[in-house]
């Protein structure tokens, strides 16, 4: 059983990681789209692999390498919160 302290750290880290993952994707996506189809597939695969490795190394440093369902949900919520934040900023700039 994982302690509550480690679970909270994992949850917060997963939220932040989802947010940062979305930022990295926004930065790299235009660069990946400029290449041909084969390079797009290879670069996308390497990007996802690198991001997964970084995540698992980080959760190993937090405590335990136990991947719970709430970790996935926290990453998705972080990812979506970045997109919502960007939409709100873009909407305010247009005014």
N, C-alpha and C positions, 0 to 999 in steps of 0.2 A: 504494500500500500504506500502510495506517495503522500508525503506530508502536504498539508494545506498550503504552506509557504511556497513549496516548489510548484504546486499546481497554479498558484496565482502568478508566480514568475513566468511559468510556461504560457499561461493565457495572455498576459500582457505582452510578452515577447512575440507571440504568434500574431497578435493584433498589429504590433509595430512592423513585424516582418511582412505581413500582407500589404500594409501601406507602402513600405519600401519596395516590395516586389512590383507593385503597380507603377511606381515611379520609374524603376529600372526598365520595365516593359515599355512605358511611354517614351523613354529616351532611346531605347534600342530598336523599337519596332520600325521607325522610318528607315533606319540604316539597313535592317534586314530586308525590308521590302524592295530596296534598290538593287538587289542581287537577283540572279536567275533562280529558278524553282529548286534546283538541287541544293544550291547554297542556302536557300531559305530553310529548307528542311533540316539540313545539317546544323546551321546556326541556331535554329529554334530548339533542336534537340540538345545541343551543347549548353544553351542558355538555361533550359529547364533543369538539366542535369547539374549544372553548377549551382543554381539556386537551391536545389534539393540537398546537395552536399553541404552547402553553407548552413542551411537550416538544421540538418542533423548534427553537424559539428557544434552549432550553437546550443541546441537543446542537450547535447552531451555535457557541455560546460555548465549548463544550468543545474543539472542534477542527474536525471535518468533519461535514457533514450527510449522513452515510452511514448508512442504516438497515439493520442486519444482522439476520439471524434470531435471533442470540443477544440482541439488544436486546429483541425481542418476548418471548423466553423469560424474560429477566430481569425485565421488567415483570410478566409473569404470575406468576413466582415471588414477587416482592415483594407482589403482590396477594394471593396465596394465603397467604403467611406472615403477613400481617396478620390474615386470617380465622382461621388456626390460633391465633395469639396471643390473639385475642379469645375464641375457644372455650375455650382453656386458662384464661384469666382468669375467664370466666363459670363454668367448672366448679369452680374453686377458691373462688369466692365462694359457690356453692351449698352447699359443705361446711360 
